[in-house]
Amino acid sequence: MPPYPSLLVSIAVTTTLLASADFKSEKDLLWGHVSYPAKGNIRMQAGTVELWFRYDGDPEEKLERYSRFTIFEFHSEKPYFLMGISVRGNDKTGPNPTVLVDLRGRDEDDKPVEQFLGAPFKDEPNAFHHVAVGWDLKAMKAWVALDGKVTSEVALNTGLWYAMSRASTEGRLRLGVRGKYGHHSQIVVDEFRISDVMRPVEQLGANLDQALRPDPSTLLLDAFDGDFTPDGKTQTKAAFISGFSGEKGGLPTQHTRFVPGKFGKGLQLYVDKNKPRPTSEVKESKP
């Protein structure tokens, strides 16, 4: 993979930045996302993060070079580590958008370390794609799979292994934009699962035609089959979740809504181009 200027552990779809005479940048807009406590719902020794996503932005809006919007992100502040999945626009990888997995942290000498995995794909109107990221510190490797096929695999360097092994799970998991950086997400997400093992890719590929069910390796599974209007206070009802912090599911903000998904319902994350974000929300979104 060619070097990229930014790194985060997230799943994201790339798109053009919003232009508006009323706002200095898109980070000032109201945007939808859903968050979960990381503690008990992700483990860094080994795991798999997977979900279905559909780009749901303006069909006339083209994916441009270096533009991005976020699907998933895990951030450990102290010690520093970022894991992210995003979709990036056209750049050196070719004419198609790319699902980009970013892994970033600091090594034993407190120097920045990073590795990338990519999955170029052809996006089609109203098409859902399944993305999965697996890692195993004992095997010292990580991979990204798109629609049931591994597209990139790396041997973890010792610096990144050190960062991942020390990462704290006191932070949050988030689907959608990360506030400070303002990469808005206009997507529908469905069947979000985190496991405590690096699942065999053959297993993932064999199950793409059916909704997921919890199994002994499941840490978190949210199918987004909600029947309420997200208000920033009401949690989803996850099929399985640790509940370590008292959570029953994810917390979707306003500017999300339940719509038809890959299986049953999904959660649509969107941006309000006409309303600025409250100052309190901007402060709360600092990484």
C-alpha positions, -999 to 999 in steps of 0.1 A, spaced: 0 0 0 12 35 -7 17 58 22 -13 78 33 -13 111 52 -36 101 80 -41 70 101 -70 58 123 -86 25 131 -120 31 115 -142 19 88 -151 48 65 -165 57 31 -147 85 12 -167 113 -3 -163 150 -12 -162 175 16 -194 194 21 -194 229 8 -215 256 24 -212 293 27 -226 292 62 -199 270 77 -161 271 77 -159 233 74 -180 202 75 -170 195 112 -193 224 121 -223 205 107 -247 182 126 -238 146 117 -251 112 128 -231 84 144 -235 56 169 -211 48 198 -204 20 222 -181 17 253 -150 -2 242 -144 -19 275 -156 -55 273 -166 -51 236 -132 -53 220 -99 -71 228 -66 -63 213 -49 -97 216 -70 -110 187 -102 -101 171 -124 -94 141 -145 -63 134 -171 -67 106 -202 -51 93 -223 -43 62 -223 -8 48 -239 11 19 -228 45 6 -259 66 10 -247 101 -1 -258 123 -30 -256 102 -62 -242 132 -79 -215 136 -54 -183 120 -66 -156 104 -45 -126 126 -48 -89 121 -41 -81 120 -4 -116 127 7 -131 102 32 -159 94 56 -157 71 85 -175 38 91 -158 25 122 -131 37 146 -115 25 179 -92 50 197 -70 44 227 -57 77 239 -33 65 267 -14 45 255 -20 59 220 -35 36 194 -59 40 166 -77 14 145 -100 26 117 -119 15 87 -128 41 61 -135 45 24 -111 68 5 -116 84 -28 -94 80 -59 -57 83 -54 -26 62 -62 -45 29 -57 -64 35 -90 -97 47 -104 -120 31 -78 -127 40 -42 -108 20 -15 -117 6 18 -87 17 39 -78 2 72 -54 23 93 -34 10 123 -14 36 142 3 38 175 37 44 193 65 19 198 86 12 228 107 43 222 76 64 219 81 68 181 50 68 158 44 36 139 17 28 114 6 2 89 -22 2 62 -44 -23 45 -65 -15 14 -94 -30 -6 -102 -12 -39 -138 -18 -49 -164 -7 -75 -193 9 -57 -227 5 -73 -259 24 -64 -278 9 -34 -252 -19 -30 -242 -32 4 -206 -44 10 -193 -66 38 -160 -55 53 -141 -74 79 -108 -67 97 -90 -94 116 -59 -94 137 -39 -117 159 -9 -105 180 4 -140 186 5 -147 149 16 -110 144 -6 -105 114 -37 -85 103 -59 -86 72 -89 -69 56 -116 -88 37 -142 -73 14 -173 -92 5 -158 -124 18 -123 -122 2 -90 -111 17 -77 -82 -3 -47 -73 19 -27 -89 46 3 -77 66 28 -90 91 26 -66 120 58 -48 127 72 -50 162 64 -14 169 28 -17 160 26 -50 179 38 -32 210 13 -4 205 -16 -28 201 -6 -50 230 -7 -20 253 -38 -3 240 -64 6 265 -101 -3 260 -113 26 282 -123 46 251 -152 42 227 -161 24 195 -178 45 170 -196 40 137 -197 72 117 -178 104 118 -152 113 144 -160 148 155 -128 167 154 -117 157 120 -152 162 105 -152 134 79 -189 130 76 -206 97 71 -236 92 48 -240 55 50 -263 27 61 -247 2 85 -260 -33 94 -250 -64 112 -221 -49 132 -201 -76 150 -169 -77 170 -153 -110 180 -125 -120 203 -108 -142 177 -94 -136 142 -122 -155 124 -114 -177 94 -122 -158 62 -138 -189 48 -163 -187 77 -171 -151 69 -176 -158 32 -199 -187 39 -222 -166 60 -227 -136 38 -262 -147 27 -277 -147 63 -280 -125 93 -255 -132 121 -262 -149 154 -241 -146 186 -216 -175 192 -190 -181 220 -165 -158 202 -189 -128 199 -182 -97 221 -207 -74 204 -235 -79 178 -259 -52 168 -284 -58 140 -300 -23 142 -335 -37 141 -348 -7 160 -383 7 162 -377 41 178 -366 76 167 -330 81 177 -328 111 201 -292 108 214 -305 92 246 -321 59 236 -298 29 231 -302 2 204 -311 -33 216 -280 -53 207 -284 -90 201 -253 -94 223 -231 -70 242 -209 -72 272 -229 -47 293 -197 -41 313 -205 -4 315 -242 -9 318 -249 -5 281 -277 -25 263 -265 -15 229 -251 14 209 -261 51 214 -272 66 181 -273 104 179 -299 125 162 -294 124 124 -296 87 124 -327 66 115 -337 30 110 -342 21 73 -342 -11 53 -308 -28 57 -290 -58 43 -310 -81 66 -342 -65 81 -334 -30 92 -302 -10 92 -291 23 107 -287 53 83 -261 79 94 -265 113 76 -255 149 78 -277 180 82 -262 206 58 -285 233 71 -278 233 109 -246 239 128 -236 216 157 -242 228 193 -210 240 210 -214 213 237 -215 185 210 -183 198 194 -165 197 228 -177 162 235 -164 149 201 -128 157 208 -107 125 203 
